[in-house]
């Protein structure tokens, strides 16, 4: 018995078939696909629903070299941290003769619809998102238009179907606490990032594991959550260091936070590391130039960004990724800001 090839393979959806099903013009469907704003919201919704139901996927079209670009999107700017990401992406993009467009979401972790409309209109090779995530509907819209996306996220726990590059935050917290405990510290303060950000909690979990390993309890009153910026390090550092039972060491959630802690210590007349040991996180270039030079956890931001950019360009070329998740190793860099308790 023979089987008709036509019966075996359903006819793929086309712009024309979508237009016919919804009852709009081909031009209207094309406008929706290309992110044009001059389509009524209810019409756009009906077209998107039909595109989704019919599994529409735009055929990849060869772009002229001058039009090749990727969008690099941050949830918010952070001068030191963001610059390392930008540098890592730019090295890979420049070698591939691809431009980079920068934007930021003002602290939001999900892009607004206006941002997505702009991306659909520009049709870049792909989108690289830093500490922000697409909604499921936004992912489907990009996939239908053939726009690749990859996430750089230190949280280490996005959807397994989203190509992501991160780092081992739990290990970073473990290494920092082990170092301080091995130096003899027993009252160790910790200032992490926002409580609702998973990488903050992962670093605290590693910090606690090192204490469990050493049989030393973590004192809850010495744990603080804040932003990753200098002002949080200064405010919480001052709060911890003015306690009558102040800690002899502080593990900060970023090098920027650690700078704030160092300033608080100087203002209070404490010497580092004689009176207080301080560890940062990220290993930004400026960490080696602080006085004293900062002991910190190296989070390989440039390598993370470069790896993500290469994954994005591979996806844009239609290549299959060997894995959707890459976690790079964190390492402790010991400098001058840590020593035995005085």
C-alpha positions in Angstrom: 0.0 0.0 0.0 1.3 3.4 -0.9 0.8 6.6 1.0 0.4 10.0 -0.5 3.3 12.3 0.4 0.8 15.2 0.7 -1.2 13.3 3.3 2.0 12.5 5.3 3.1 16.1 5.5 0.6 18.8 6.5 0.9 22.0 4.4 2.9 24.6 6.4 1.1 27.8 7.3 1.8 30.8 5.2 1.1 34.5 5.5 -1.7 34.1 3.0 -3.3 31.2 4.8 -3.1 33.0 8.2 -4.7 36.1 6.5 -7.5 34.0 5.1 -8.2 32.3 8.4 -8.3 35.6 10.4 -10.1 37.6 7.7 -7.5 40.3 7.3 -5.2 41.3 4.5 -1.7 39.7 3.8 -0.3 43.2 4.5 -1.8 43.2 8.0 -0.3 39.8 8.9 3.0 41.0 7.5 2.8 44.1 9.7 2.2 42.0 12.8 5.1 39.8 11.9 7.4 42.8 11.5 6.3 44.6 14.6 4.6 47.5 13.0 2.5 49.6 15.5 -0.3 50.6 13.1 -2.4 47.4 13.7 -5.3 47.5 16.1 -4.7 45.6 19.4 -7.6 43.2 18.9 -6.6 42.5 15.3 -3.0 41.9 16.4 -4.1 39.5 19.1 -6.2 37.5 16.6 -3.3 37.3 14.1 -0.9 36.2 16.9 -3.3 33.6 18.1 -3.7 32.2 14.6 0.1 32.2 14.1 0.5 30.3 17.3 -2.3 27.8 16.6 -0.9 27.0 13.1 2.7 26.8 14.3 3.8 29.5 11.8 7.6 29.8 11.5 9.1 32.4 9.2 11.7 31.1 6.8 15.2 32.4 7.6 16.2 35.0 5.1 19.7 35.9 4.3 20.5 39.5 5.5 23.1 41.7 3.8 26.3 42.0 5.9 25.6 45.7 6.7 22.3 44.8 8.4 23.7 42.1 10.7 23.3 43.1 14.4 22.4 41.6 17.7 20.5 43.3 20.5 22.2 43.3 24.0 19.5 44.0 26.6 20.3 44.6 30.3 17.7 44.6 33.1 19.5 47.8 34.3 22.9 49.5 34.0 25.7 48.8 36.4 28.8 50.5 35.2 31.5 48.0 36.2 29.5 44.8 35.8 27.8 45.8 32.6 31.1 46.9 31.0 32.6 43.4 31.4 29.5 41.9 29.7 29.6 44.4 26.9 33.3 43.8 26.4 32.9 40.1 26.2 30.0 40.3 23.7 31.8 42.9 21.5 35.0 40.8 21.1 32.9 37.9 19.6 30.6 40.2 17.6 33.4 42.2 16.1 35.2 39.0 15.0 32.0 38.0 13.2 31.4 41.4 11.7 28.2 41.8 13.6 27.0 45.1 15.3 25.7 45.3 18.8 22.7 47.5 19.9 22.5 48.2 23.6 19.4 48.8 25.7 18.2 48.5 29.3 14.8 47.9 31.0 15.1 50.2 34.0 15.3 47.4 36.5 12.5 45.3 35.0 13.2 41.6 34.6 10.7 41.1 31.8 10.8 43.3 28.6 7.6 45.4 28.0 5.6 45.0 24.8 7.0 48.3 23.4 10.5 46.8 23.5 9.3 43.7 21.7 7.7 45.8 19.0 11.0 47.5 18.4 12.9 44.2 18.1 10.3 42.7 15.7 10.6 45.9 13.5 14.4 45.8 13.5 14.7 42.0 13.1 18.2 41.5 14.5 20.1 38.3 14.1 19.3 37.6 17.7 18.7 39.0 21.2 21.1 38.5 24.2 19.3 39.2 27.5 21.2 39.9 30.7 19.5 39.2 34.0 16.1 39.5 32.3 13.8 36.9 30.8 11.2 36.7 28.0 7.7 35.7 28.8 6.5 32.5 27.1 4.4 34.5 24.7 7.4 36.7 23.8 9.6 33.7 23.2 7.0 32.3 20.8 6.8 35.6 18.9 10.6 35.7 18.4 10.7 32.1 17.4 8.0 32.6 14.8 10.1 35.5 13.3 13.3 33.4 13.3 15.0 35.7 15.9 17.3 33.7 18.1 17.7 34.5 21.8 20.1 33.6 24.6 20.2 34.6 28.3 23.1 35.6 30.5 21.9 35.0 34.0 23.8 34.2 37.2 20.5 32.8 38.7 21.4 29.4 37.2 17.7 28.3 37.1 15.9 29.5 33.9 13.6 27.3 31.8 15.7 24.4 30.5 14.4 25.2 27.0 16.0 28.7 27.0 19.7 28.8 26.0 21.5 30.2 29.0 25.0 31.0 30.3 25.6 31.4 34.0 28.0 30.7 36.8 28.1 28.6 40.0 26.9 31.0 42.7 26.6 28.4 45.4 30.2 27.5 44.9 31.2 31.2 45.1 29.5 31.6 48.5 31.1 28.4 49.7 34.6 29.4 48.7 34.3 32.9 50.3 33.0 31.5 53.6 35.6 28.6 53.7 38.4 31.1 53.2 37.3 33.3 56.1 36.6 30.3 58.4 40.0 28.8 57.6 41.6 32.2 58.6 39.9 31.8 62.0 36.9 34.1 61.7 33.8 33.0 63.6 31.6 36.1 63.4 31.1 36.7 59.7 28.6 39.1 58.3 27.2 38.7 54.8 25.6 41.4 52.6 23.9 39.8 49.6 21.9 41.1 46.7 18.1 41.3 46.6 16.3 38.5 48.4 14.1 37.8 45.4 17.0 37.2 43.1 18.1 33.6 43.0 21.8 34.2 42.7 21.7 36.1 46.0 20.1 33.2 47.8 22.4 30.7 46.1 25.5 32.5 47.4 24.0 32.6 50.9 23.3 28.9 50.6 26.9 28.2 49.8 28.0 30.5 52.6 25.8 28.5 55.0 27.1 25.1 53.7 30.7 26.2 54.5 29.6 27.0 58.1 27.8 23.7 58.4 31.0 21.9 57.1 33.1 23.7 59.8 30.5 23.2 62.5 30.1 26.9 63.0 26.6 28.4 63.2 25.6 31.3 60.9 24.4 34.2 63.0 21.1 35.4 61.4 21.5 38.9 62.8 24.7 39.3 60.6 22.9 38.5 57.3 21.6 41.3 55.1 20.0 41.5 51.7 20.1 44.7 49.6 21.1 45.9 46.1 24.5 45.0 44.6 25.5 48.7 44.6 28.0 50.7 46.7 25.4 52.5 48.8 24.0 49.1 50.1 27.5 48.0 51.0 28.1 51.3 52.9 24.7 51.3 54.7 24.7 47.7 55.7 28.4 47.7 56.4 27.9 50.7 58.8 25.0 48.9 60.4 27.0 45.7 61.0 30.2 47.4 62.1 28.5 49.6 64.7 27.1 46.6 66.6 28.7 46.0 70.0 29.3 42.4 68.8 30.4 43.5 65.3 31.6 40.8 62.8 35.4 40.4 62.2 34.8 39.7 58.5 32.1 40.6 55.9 31.4 38.8 52.6 29.8 41.2 50.2 27.6 40.2 47.2 29.6 42.3 44.7 32.8 44.2 44.4 30.7 47.4 44.4 29.1 46.4 47.7 32.6 45.6 49.0 33.7 49.1 48.2 30.9 50.5 50.3 31.9 48.2 53.2 35.5 49.4 52.9 34.4 53.0 53.1 32.2 52.3 56.2 35.2 50.6 57.8 37.5 53.6 57.1 34.9 56.0 58.5 34.7 54.0 61.7 38.4 53.9 62.1 38.7 50.1 61.4 41.8 48.8 59.6 41.5 46.2 56.8 42.5 43.4 57.2 43.8 43.9 60.8 40.4 44.8 62.3 38.1 43.6 59.5 38.4 41.2 56.6 36.4 41.9 53.4 35.6 39.7 50.4 33.8 40.9 47.3 32.2 39.1 44.3 32.8 39.4 40.5 36.5 40.3 40.4 36.0 43.5 38.4 39.3 45.1 37.2 39.2 47.8 39.8 39.2 45.2 42.6 43.0 44.7 42.2 43.5 48.5 42.5 41.6 49.2 45.7 43.6 49.9 48.8 43.9 47.3 50.1 43.5 45.1 47.0 40.3 43.2 47.3 40.0 39.5 47.9 37.0 38.5 45.7 35.2 35.6 44.0 36.0 35.6 40.3 32.8 35.4 38.3 34.1 35.2 34.7 31.7 37.8 33.3 33.6 38.4 30.0 33.8 34.6 29.3 30.1 34.2 30.2 29.2 37.0 27.7 31.5 35.7 25.0 30.1 32.2 25.3 26.5 33.5 25.2 27.3 35.6 22.1 28.8 32.6 20.3 25.8 30.5 21.1 23.5 33.3 19.8 25.4 33.5 16.5 25.3 29.7 16.1 21.6 29.7 16.6 21.2 32.6 14.1 23.1 30.5 11.6 20.7 27.6 12.2 23.2 25.4 14.1 22.0 23.1 16.9 23.6 23.8 20.3 25.2 20.8 22.1 23.7 22.0 25.3 21.2 24.7 26.3 22.9 25.4 29.7 26.5 26.4 30.3 27.7 27.2 33.9 31.2 28.6 34.2 33.3 28.0 37.3 33.7 30.6 40.1 37.1 30.9 41.8 38.4 32.7 44.9 41.1 35.4 44.2 43.0 36.1 47.5 44.5 39.6 47.8 45.2 42.0 50.7 41.7 42.6 52.2 41.5 39.3 54.2 43.6 38.0 57.1 43.3 36.3 60.5 41.0 38.1 63.0 42.8 40.7 65.2 
